[in-house]
């Protein structure tokens, strides 16, 4: 079942991402389009199992999620297996865009004595291509990538995020391990450039029988910000002073 889900993801995505989606969404100064697909499978030992496959039909949808969940019984004495993924766009302020990409595969037994713990398996795959129009030459960006895995290798996975300037044919940044930006950095792009954010996540695991909590969870946040004019002036003055100090 897991293998068939993975094959579906590969087949759907052959040739996708070579060009921007034809429809663009506008939210204030931000304009973007997205293509995405995902799949998930979950089953506890002895359970019926559950699966979900997803293809984004609206390239300007500001959010989507998919998932599969199987449990032994409802309530606190049940055990469950889960595979899930999501992408969302949020706007903390008019000059801020926060893109969140999340995926997880897990098995959780009950925490109560005498409850269920038969074991289980789960699988998730997510692939997303977002094309973003740079609103201003001074646009900055930062990231926060968290990859959480339990102490065993029962559930494993991988995550890769790339940020490219398609207009200038340059790779801006690539992330595959947990880390947080030390503040915001200049994007180094011109207004009107197309920035492509590509996200690829896979995770799976099978306890093979009774076990503790097992999981592989990816939580990525990429934020873009257009500084206020006063901030841009401050950065420019700071750069000039630093240049003078180096040349002194």
Backbone as CSV, one residue per row, in Angstrom:
resi,resn,N_x,N_y,N_z,CA_x,CA_y,CA_z,C_x,C_y,C_z
1,UNK,0.826,-1.212,0.000,0.000,0.000,0.000,0.858,1.259,0.000
2,UNK,1.901,1.259,0.869,2.790,2.410,0.931,3.476,2.637,-0.398
3,UNK,3.957,1.537,-1.014,4.659,1.657,-2.293,3.751,2.224,-3.365
4,UNK,2.476,1.791,-3.382,1.552,2.286,-4.404,1.285,3.761,-4.240
5,UNK,1.221,4.234,-2.987,1.032,5.662,-2.742,2.222,6.447,-3.272
6,UNK,3.416,5.965,-3.012,4.608,6.666,-3.496,4.651,6.709,-5.017
7,UNK,4.253,5.612,-5.657,4.246,5.604,-7.119,3.280,6.658,-7.652
8,UNK,2.146,6.830,-6.985,1.172,7.824,-7.420,1.780,9.214,-7.366
9,UNK,2.486,9.514,-6.265,3.108,10.827,-6.143,4.091,11.081,-7.269
10,UNK,4.930,10.082,-7.573,5.912,10.247,-8.646,5.225,10.469,-9.986
11,UNK,4.202,9.691,-10.290,3.516,9.808,-11.568,2.840,11.158,-11.732
12,UNK,2.226,11.632,-10.663,1.532,12.925,-10.742,2.503,14.053,-11.027
13,UNK,3.740,13.927,-10.496,4.649,15.057,-10.562,5.658,15.013,-11.707
14,UNK,5.565,14.075,-12.596,6.470,14.071,-13.747,6.192,15.305,-14.607
15,UNK,7.200,16.144,-14.772,7.064,17.333,-15.611,6.507,18.539,-14.899
16,UNK,6.049,18.414,-13.667,5.491,19.551,-12.946,6.621,20.388,-12.367
17,UNK,6.430,21.706,-12.291,7.419,22.598,-11.718,8.333,23.239,-12.738
18,UNK,8.157,22.964,-14.008,9.009,23.550,-15.022,8.619,24.981,-15.347
19,UNK,7.395,25.363,-14.984,6.986,26.735,-15.222,5.941,27.111,-14.189
20,UNK,5.725,28.440,-14.023,4.783,28.909,-13.027,3.362,28.531,-13.413
21,UNK,2.523,28.335,-12.402,1.114,28.064,-12.675,0.489,29.287,-13.330
22,UNK,-0.491,29.101,-14.215,-1.014,30.209,-15.000,-1.849,31.198,-14.204
23,UNK,-2.360,30.805,-13.028,-3.200,31.679,-12.238,-2.422,32.195,-11.043
24,UNK,-2.546,33.490,-10.748,-1.807,34.105,-9.648,-2.791,34.711,-8.666
25,UNK,-2.557,34.476,-7.379,-3.384,35.069,-6.335,-2.700,36.333,-5.819
26,UNK,-3.482,37.368,-5.549,-2.955,38.616,-5.000,-3.550,38.846,-3.616
27,UNK,-2.688,39.114,-2.649,-3.104,39.435,-1.282,-2.278,40.638,-0.851
28,UNK,-2.833,41.845,-1.071,-2.058,43.049,-0.807,-0.903,43.155,-1.787
29,UNK,0.318,43.265,-1.253,1.505,43.388,-2.107,2.025,42.030,-2.571
30,UNK,1.435,40.924,-2.054,1.953,39.588,-2.341,1.166,38.913,-3.452
31,UNK,1.899,38.286,-4.381,1.288,37.541,-5.475,1.995,36.187,-5.594
32,UNK,1.213,35.119,-5.726,1.824,33.805,-5.814,0.910,32.820,-6.530
33,UNK,1.465,31.674,-6.886,0.717,30.523,-7.368,1.408,29.277,-6.831
34,UNK,0.694,28.173,-6.787,1.248,26.949,-6.204,0.728,25.717,-6.927
35,UNK,1.592,24.723,-7.038,1.216,23.382,-7.458,1.672,22.425,-6.363
36,UNK,0.827,21.483,-5.997,1.182,20.604,-4.887,0.460,19.275,-4.991
37,UNK,1.072,18.266,-4.403,0.455,16.956,-4.282,0.906,16.318,-2.982
38,UNK,0.110,15.385,-2.486,0.475,14.715,-1.250,-0.209,13.373,-1.134
39,UNK,0.313,12.524,-0.282,-0.293,11.231,-0.013,0.007,10.832,1.417
40,UNK,-0.892,10.046,1.999,-0.707,9.584,3.369,-1.364,8.221,3.549
41,UNK,-0.778,7.432,4.426,-1.320,6.111,4.761,-1.082,5.864,6.239
42,UNK,-2.049,5.241,6.919,-1.897,4.914,8.335,-2.685,3.654,8.656
43,UNK,-2.098,2.802,9.513,-2.799,1.584,9.915,-2.230,1.075,11.235
44,UNK,-3.105,0.804,12.179,-2.690,0.109,13.399,-2.809,-1.382,13.140
45,UNK,-2.017,-2.167,13.860,-2.070,-3.627,13.693,-3.485,-4.108,14.005
46,UNK,-4.077,-4.825,13.059,-5.427,-5.314,13.217,-6.500,-4.339,12.776
47,UNK,-6.088,-3.134,12.367,-7.045,-2.123,11.952,-7.359,-2.182,10.462
48,UNK,-8.335,-1.387,10.041,-8.731,-1.358,8.634,-7.770,-0.546,7.778
49,UNK,-7.065,0.398,8.386,-6.164,1.261,7.632,-6.905,2.404,6.977
50,UNK,-6.180,3.458,6.659,-6.763,4.640,6.030,-5.718,5.249,5.108
51,UNK,-6.170,5.825,4.001,-5.243,6.466,3.069,-5.884,7.714,2.476
52,UNK,-5.038,8.622,2.003,-5.519,9.865,1.408,-4.510,10.312,0.365
53,UNK,-4.988,10.683,-0.800,-4.134,11.265,-1.830,-4.691,12.634,-2.185
54,UNK,-3.795,13.561,-2.520,-4.210,14.949,-2.705,-3.469,15.566,-3.873
55,UNK,-4.213,16.273,-4.726,-3.629,17.094,-5.785,-4.302,18.453,-5.714
56,UNK,-3.527,19.510,-5.565,-4.081,20.856,-5.445,-4.736,21.257,-6.760
57,UNK,-6.040,21.505,-6.727,-6.781,21.857,-7.935,-6.828,23.363,-8.170
58,UNK,-6.719,24.148,-7.098,-6.760,25.602,-7.210,-5.379,26.160,-6.882
59,UNK,-4.633,26.653,-7.887,-3.257,27.105,-7.647,-3.154,28.339,-6.757
60,UNK,-4.280,28.978,-6.440,-4.240,30.177,-5.594,-4.930,29.923,-4.254
61,UNK,-5.178,28.672,-3.909,-5.751,28.352,-2.609,-4.721,28.701,-1.528
62,UNK,-5.088,29.510,-0.522,-4.114,29.928,0.489,-3.739,28.832,1.481
63,UNK,-4.393,27.683,1.438,-4.028,26.603,2.348,-4.616,25.288,1.864
64,UNK,-3.973,24.192,2.249,-4.528,22.872,2.004,-3.958,21.914,3.038
65,UNK,-4.664,20.827,3.272,-4.161,19.785,4.151,-4.750,18.445,3.732
66,UNK,-4.065,17.396,4.077,-4.522,16.043,3.787,-4.041,15.155,4.918
67,UNK,-4.624,13.967,5.038,-4.182,13.090,6.104,-4.899,11.758,6.134
68,UNK,-4.295,10.819,6.845,-4.861,9.493,7.070,-4.709,9.167,8.548
69,UNK,-5.729,8.540,9.111,-5.708,8.217,10.541,-6.428,6.906,10.792
70,UNK,-5.794,6.055,11.578,-6.411,4.782,11.957,-6.196,4.584,13.451
71,UNK,-7.228,4.115,14.159,-7.134,3.925,15.595,-7.816,2.624,16.014
72,UNK,-7.387,2.122,17.162,-7.969,0.890,17.666,-9.368,1.135,18.220
73,UNK,-9.553,2.271,18.864,-10.841,2.650,19.419,-10.795,4.134,19.776
74,UNK,-11.926,4.811,19.802,-11.942,6.212,20.214,-11.641,6.331,21.709
75,UNK,-11.105,7.480,22.079,-10.886,7.728,23.494,-9.469,7.492,23.959
76,UNK,-9.262,7.687,25.247,-7.926,7.677,25.839,-7.261,6.311,25.850
77,UNK,-8.036,5.245,25.751,-7.447,3.905,25.801,-7.107,3.371,24.411
78,UNK,-7.327,4.160,23.379,-7.023,3.738,22.028,-5.617,4.109,21.603
79,UNK,-5.092,3.392,20.623,-3.809,3.704,19.985,-4.101,4.152,18.560
80,UNK,-3.212,4.977,18.005,-3.477,5.503,16.674,-2.230,5.683,15.835
81,UNK,-2.411,5.590,14.520,-1.351,5.861,13.552,-1.830,6.990,12.648
82,UNK,-0.909,7.901,12.309,-1.287,9.093,11.553,-0.239,9.428,10.500
83,UNK,-0.711,9.830,9.320,0.133,10.437,8.297,-0.577,11.690,7.824
84,UNK,0.097,12.831,7.787,-0.579,14.079,7.432,0.395,15.095,6.865
85,UNK,-0.162,16.077,6.134,0.653,17.147,5.571,-0.189,18.377,5.290
86,UNK,0.456,19.543,5.203,-0.269,20.781,4.930,0.677,21.867,4.451
87,UNK,0.111,22.840,3.732,0.801,24.068,3.341,-0.174,25.208,3.577
88,UNK,0.302,26.302,4.174,-0.576,27.440,4.429,0.169,28.752,4.240
89,UNK,-0.593,29.781,3.877,-0.081,31.147,3.731,-0.760,32.026,4.769
90,UNK,0.023,32.808,5.518,-0.536,33.739,6.489,0.137,35.093,6.349
91,UNK,-0.584,36.111,6.795,-0.115,37.484,6.647,-0.182,38.183,7.999
92,UNK,0.880,38.023,8.848,0.879,38.676,10.159,0.683,40.189,10.055
93,UNK,1.246,40.780,8.993,1.047,42.193,8.687,0.990,42.320,7.171
94,UNK,0.621,43.508,6.710,0.496,43.703,5.265,1.824,43.495,4.547
95,UNK,2.936,43.773,5.234,4.248,43.643,4.589,4.943,42.332,4.954
96,UNK,4.213,41.378,5.536,4.773,40.085,5.908,3.992,38.952,5.260
97,UNK,4.722,37.945,4.784,4.125,36.711,4.281,4.809,35.543,4.958
98,UNK,4.029,34.682,5.613,4.568,33.502,6.275,4.018,32.253,5.598
99,UNK,4.918,31.443,5.047,4.550,30.179,4.412,4.936,29.042,5.349
100,UNK,3.961,28.221,5.705,4.208,27.085,6.593,4.011,25.781,5.824
101,UNK,4.975,24.872,5.952,4.903,23.557,5.312,5.143,22.508,6.393
102,UNK,4.188,21.599,6.573,4.277,20.624,7.649,3.931,19.226,7.138
103,UNK,4.576,18.217,7.708,4.245,16.827,7.409,4.668,15.957,8.581
104,UNK,3.923,14.872,8.806,4.231,14.008,9.939,3.754,12.584,9.687
105,UNK,4.515,11.630,10.207,4.111,10.226,10.256,4.378,9.752,11.675
106,UNK,3.386,9.085,12.287,3.566,8.725,13.691,2.702,7.537,14.100
107,UNK,3.139,6.915,15.206,2.331,5.921,15.911,2.346,6.290,17.387
108,UNK,1.161,6.353,18.008,1.058,6.713,19.416,0.209,5.679,20.151
109,UNK,0.809,4.944,21.095,0.014,4.022,21.909,-0.715,4.809,22.992
110,UNK,-1.625,4.156,23.682,-2.281,4.823,24.795,-1.281,5.076,25.917
111,UNK,-1.535,6.117,26.692,-0.683,6.413,27.836,-1.239,5.810,29.124
112,UNK,-2.352,5.092,29.029,-3.019,4.550,30.209,-2.765,3.054,30.350
113,UNK,-2.479,2.583,31.571,-2.290,1.144,31.801,-3.537,0.366,31.380
114,UNK,-3.307,-0.738,30.701,-4.414,-1.571,30.254,-5.017,-1.128,28.937
115,UNK,-4.491,-0.035,28.357,-4.996,0.443,27.077,-4.354,-0.272,25.903
116,UNK,-4.660,0.195,24.706,-4.221,-0.482,23.480,-2.802,-0.089,23.072
117,UNK,-2.059,-1.075,22.609,-0.731,-0.834,22.055,-0.372,-1.976,21.101
118,UNK,-1.091,-2.101,19.981,-0.811,-3.208,19.067,0.355,-2.925,18.117
119,UNK,0.747,-1.646,18.012,1.724,-1.253,17.008,1.029,-0.719,15.771
120,UNK,1.817,-0.126,14.869,1.213,0.430,13.664,2.240,0.989,12.707
121,UNK,1.764,1.425,11.561,2.628,2.010,10.532,1.970,3.251,9.940
122,UNK,2.798,4.117,9.369,2.283,5.340,8.746,3.267,5.813,7.694
123,UNK,2.743,6.581,6.744,3.548,7.062,5.620,2.988,8.394,5.163
124,UNK,3.872,9.326,4.801,3.420,10.601,4.246,4.439,11.079,3.213
125,UNK,3.929,11.712,2.155,4.782,12.342,1.144,4.113,13.637,0.714
126,UNK,4.888,14.713,0.652,4.372,16.026,0.251,5.356,16.678,-0.703
127,UNK,4.832,17.234,-1.783,5.664,17.971,-2.740,4.928,19.237,-3.155
128,UNK,5.589,20.375,-3.044,4.953,21.656,-3.336,5.927,22.562,-4.076
129,UNK,5.405,23.276,-5.083,6.175,24.292,-5.802,5.383,25.597,-5.741
130,UNK,5.959,26.606,-5.110,5.325,27.912,-4.965,6.138,28.940,-5.740
131,UNK,5.475,29.682,-6.614,6.115,30.787,-7.327,5.602,32.101,-6.746
132,UNK,6.525,32.901,-6.243,6.199,34.147,-5.556,6.794,35.323,-6.323
133,UNK,5.982,36.372,-6.553,6.461,37.591,-7.211,7.050,38.513,-6.149
134,UNK,8.305,38.896,-6.297,8.970,39.774,-5.334,8.328,41.157,-5.385
135,UNK,7.818,41.665,-4.257,7.104,42.941,-4.284,7.997,44.170,-4.237
136,UNK,9.254,44.004,-3.752,10.093,45.178,-3.528,11.559,44.762,-3.555
137,UNK,12.431,45.664,-4.031,13.863,45.362,-4.075,14.425,45.048,-2.691
138,UNK,13.811,45.608,-1.651,14.338,45.465,-0.291,13.777,44.250,0.447
139,UNK,13.062,43.372,-0.234,12.452,42.216,0.415,13.497,41.359,1.132
140,UNK,13.157,40.951,2.365,14.051,40.118,3.174,13.353,38.788,3.496
141,UNK,14.125,37.820,4.006,13.523,36.524,4.336,14.262,35.875,5.492
142,UNK,13.558,34.944,6.150,14.134,34.142,7.211,13.410,32.812,7.269
143,UNK,13.943,31.862,8.035,13.307,30.538,8.090,13.418,29.927,9.480
144,UNK,12.571,28.955,9.738,12.610,28.171,10.973,12.210,26.741,10.610
145,UNK,13.191,25.844,10.556,12.944,24.445,10.199,13.177,23.565,11.414
146,UNK,12.145,22.823,11.802,12.244,21.886,12.912,11.923,20.477,12.421
147,UNK,12.850,19.566,12.628,12.640,18.155,12.300,12.719,17.372,13.599
148,UNK,11.595,16.800,14.018,11.528,16.067,15.280,11.376,14.572,15.009
149,UNK,12.277,13.816,15.609,12.251,12.362,15.460,12.497,11.738,16.818
150,UNK,11.793,10.651,17.126,12.040,9.999,18.407,13.422,9.363,18.415
151,UNK,13.833,8.854,19.552,15.212,8.392,19.726,15.551,7.150,18.912
152,UNK,14.570,6.464,18.362,14.842,5.267,17.564,14.832,5.630,16.077
153,UNK,15.130,4.638,15.251,15.047,4.801,13.798,13.846,4.059,13.226
154,UNK,12.837,3.819,14.057,11.648,3.113,13.578,10.927,3.944,12.523
155,UNK,10.788,5.247,12.789,10.235,6.170,11.800,11.363,7.064,11.291
156,UNK,11.527,7.100,9.990,12.583,7.898,9.379,11.988,8.756,8.264
157,UNK,12.787,9.672,7.747,12.295,10.518,6.668,13.359,11.455,6.159
158,UNK,12.939,12.349,5.291,13.842,13.348,4.731,13.035,14.585,4.363
159,UNK,13.715,15.712,4.346,13.079,16.973,3.984,14.084,17.837,3.231
160,UNK,13.624,18.460,2.166,14.474,19.352,1.384,13.649,20.554,0.935
161,UNK,14.169,21.743,1.225,13.511,22.989,0.834,14.526,23.850,0.082
162,UNK,14.130,24.334,-1.078,15.008,25.206,-1.846,14.287,26.504,-2.179
163,UNK,15.047,27.587,-2.188,14.549,28.901,-2.593,15.414,29.361,-3.758
164,UNK,14.779,29.581,-4.911,15.500,29.950,-6.119,14.934,31.236,-6.713
165,UNK,15.793,31.997,-7.346,15.351,33.136,-8.145,15.279,32.662,-9.592
166,UNK,14.073,32.407,-10.075,13.910,31.866,-11.415,14.233,32.906,-12.480
167,UNK,14.019,34.174,-12.162,14.312,35.244,-13.121,15.808,35.360,-13.354
168,UNK,16.592,35.244,-12.269,18.040,35.386,-12.370,18.770,34.042,-12.457
169,UNK,17.997,32.941,-12.423,18.563,31.582,-12.509,19.622,31.343,-11.434
170,UNK,19.273,31.676,-10.173,20.214,31.500,-9.072,19.537,30.764,-7.918
171,UNK,20.341,29.961,-7.198,19.888,29.303,-5.987,20.164,30.231,-4.815
172,UNK,19.120,30.618,-4.099,19.276,31.533,-2.971,19.642,30.784,-1.700
173,UNK,18.907,29.710,-1.410,19.172,28.961,-0.182,18.594,27.559,-0.297
174,UNK,19.179,26.646,0.485,18.708,25.269,0.535,18.758,24.802,1.983
175,UNK,17.693,24.103,2.428,17.613,23.646,3.810,17.222,22.168,3.851
176,UNK,17.886,21.397,4.716,17.527,19.990,4.882,17.696,19.516,6.321
177,UNK,18.170,20.379,7.207,18.340,20.028,8.613,17.731,21.119,9.483
178,UNK,17.437,20.775,10.726,16.838,21.738,11.643,17.725,22.964,11.800
179,UNK,17.087,24.135,11.854,17.834,25.366,12.024,16.917,26.572,11.969
180,UNK,17.406,27.678,12.517,16.648,28.918,12.554,17.539,30.047,12.066
181,UNK,17.003,30.907,11.213,17.750,32.062,10.751,18.044,32.989,11.929
182,UNK,19.223,33.565,11.931,19.564,34.548,12.953,19.069,35.918,12.557
183,UNK,17.786,36.059,12.361,17.213,37.316,11.875,16.894,37.208,10.396
184,UNK,16.548,38.333,9.788,16.185,38.366,8.381,17.386,38.790,7.533
185,UNK,17.481,38.185,6.336,18.560,38.498,5.401,17.964,39.056,4.115
186,UNK,18.711,39.906,3.417,18.217,40.404,2.124,18.000,39.255,1.147
187,UNK,16.895,39.301,0.435,16.597,38.254,-0.548,17.512,38.383,-1.766
188,UNK,18.004,39.583,-2.020,18.894,39.799,-3.159,18.193,39.704,-4.492
189,UNK,16.913,40.091,-4.512,16.116,40.016,-5.742,15.534,41.381,-6.066
190,UNK,15.167,41.546,-7.310,14.553,42.795,-7.759,13.030,42.662,-7.750
191,UNK,12.358,43.767,-7.579,10.896,43.765,-7.647,10.452,43.180,-8.987
192,UNK,9.521,42.248,-8.939,9.044,41.595,-10.152,9.711,40.274,-10.439
193,UNK,10.850,39.966,-9.767,11.489,38.660,-9.947,10.567,37.550,-9.445
194,UNK,10.697,36.353,-10.012,9.935,35.193,-9.581,10.812,34.340,-8.670
195,UNK,10.365,34.202,-7.415,11.057,33.355,-6.450,10.305,32.037,-6.337
196,UNK,11.018,30.933,-6.482,10.397,29.606,-6.389,10.818,28.921,-5.097
197,UNK,9.799,28.502,-4.313,10.038,27.739,-3.089,9.574,26.308,-3.337
198,UNK,10.510,25.368,-3.328,10.193,23.962,-3.565,10.350,23.184,-2.266
199,UNK,9.312,22.447,-1.899,9.324,21.659,-0.667,9.102,20.188,-0.999
200,UNK,9.949,19.329,-0.451,9.820,17.891,-0.658,10.038,17.177,0.677
201,UNK,8.999,16.471,1.147,9.071,15.784,2.436,8.574,14.346,2.270
202,UNK,9.290,13.405,2.863,8.847,12.012,2.938,9.133,11.480,4.336
203,UNK,8.232,10.676,4.855,8.444,10.037,6.151,7.634,8.753,6.213
204,UNK,8.171,7.735,6.889,7.441,6.481,7.042,8.043,5.669,8.182
205,UNK,7.255,4.707,8.642,7.733,3.826,9.684,6.722,2.747,9.998
206,UNK,7.212,1.662,10.606,6.355,0.533,10.975,6.952,-0.076,12.239
207,UNK,6.185,-0.057,13.333,6.714,-0.582,14.592,6.812,-2.102,14.576
208,UNK,5.996,-2.751,13.740,6.030,-4.209,13.657,5.433,-4.909,14.849
209,UNK,4.854,-4.160,15.777,4.270,-4.733,16.983,4.197,-3.675,18.062
210,UNK,3.866,-4.043,19.287,3.754,-3.068,20.376,5.029,-2.250,20.534
211,UNK,4.864,-0.968,20.805,6.026,-0.081,20.883,5.624,1.200,21.598
212,UNK,6.591,2.064,21.810,6.316,3.367,22.388,5.928,4.359,21.299
213,UNK,5.894,5.632,21.654,5.568,6.681,20.687,6.689,6.791,19.662
214,UNK,6.334,6.678,18.389,7.305,6.744,17.298,6.825,7.781,16.286
215,UNK,7.752,8.603,15.812,7.308,9.695,14.937,8.465,10.311,14.167
216,UNK,8.102,10.944,13.062,9.003,11.796,12.276,8.151,12.980,11.825
217,UNK,8.504,14.171,12.299,7.675,15.364,12.089,8.532,16.487,11.516
218,UNK,8.046,17.116,10.456,8.735,18.239,9.821,7.835,19.465,9.892
219,UNK,8.398,20.562,10.375,7.664,21.826,10.530,8.547,22.953,9.995
220,UNK,8.182,23.497,8.840,8.987,24.529,8.194,8.196,25.830,8.074
221,UNK,8.826,26.928,8.454,8.245,28.247,8.267,9.219,29.141,7.524
222,UNK,8.779,29.723,6.415,9.596,30.670,5.648,8.852,32.004,5.627
223,UNK,9.498,33.049,6.097,8.841,34.350,6.180,9.539,35.362,5.271
224,UNK,8.729,36.092,4.525,9.220,37.176,3.686,8.706,38.492,4.258
225,UNK,9.562,39.511,4.227,9.205,40.794,4.832,9.750,41.942,3.994
226,UNK,8.918,42.964,3.822,9.357,44.191,3.174,9.565,45.226,4.272
227,UNK,10.820,45.646,4.543,11.065,46.595,5.621,10.389,47.943,5.359
228,UNK,10.040,48.620,6.452,9.522,49.972,6.318,10.639,50.874,5.828
229,UNK,10.296,51.989,5.194,11.337,52.889,4.653,12.393,53.267,5.671
230,UNK,11.994,53.486,6.936,12.966,53.855,7.960,13.950,52.730,8.214
231,UNK,13.455,51.469,8.136,14.324,50.316,8.338,15.324,50.180,7.202
232,UNK,14.844,50.416,5.980,15.731,50.350,4.824,16.838,51.402,4.951
233,UNK,16.478,52.615,5.387,17.467,53.680,5.555,18.475,53.289,6.615
234,UNK,18.011,52.699,7.731,18.906,52.269,8.803,19.896,51.228,8.300
235,UNK,19.397,50.250,7.519,20.283,49.224,6.979,21.312,49.815,6.032
236,UNK,20.882,50.779,5.220,21.798,51.403,4.265,22.895,52.175,4.990
237,UNK,22.515,52.931,6.030,23.497,53.692,6.800,24.458,52.750,7.507
238,UNK,23.913,51.655,8.077,24.758,50.676,8.761,25.767,50.047,7.816
239,UNK,25.338,49.718,6.601,26.243,49.133,5.612,27.340,50.118,5.223
240,UNK,26.969,51.400,5.081,27.943,52.424,4.709,28.988,52.586,5.800
241,UNK,28.557,52.608,7.075,29.498,52.743,8.189,30.428,51.538,8.259
242,UNK,29.891,50.353,8.026,30.711,49.146,8.043,31.740,49.184,6.923
243,UNK,31.342,49.633,5.750,32.270,49.723,4.615,33.399,50.696,4.912
244,UNK,33.056,51.835,5.531,34.089,52.826,5.872,35.065,52.260,6.890
245,UNK,34.553,51.472,7.859,35.411,50.907,8.884,36.380,49.897,8.257
246,UNK,35.874,49.091,7.313,36.738,48.099,6.662,37.827,48.764,5.841
247,UNK,37.483,49.882,5.178,38.438,50.573,4.311,39.362,51.497,5.067
248,UNK,39.064,51.727,6.373,39.885,52.669,7.135,41.288,52.106,7.405
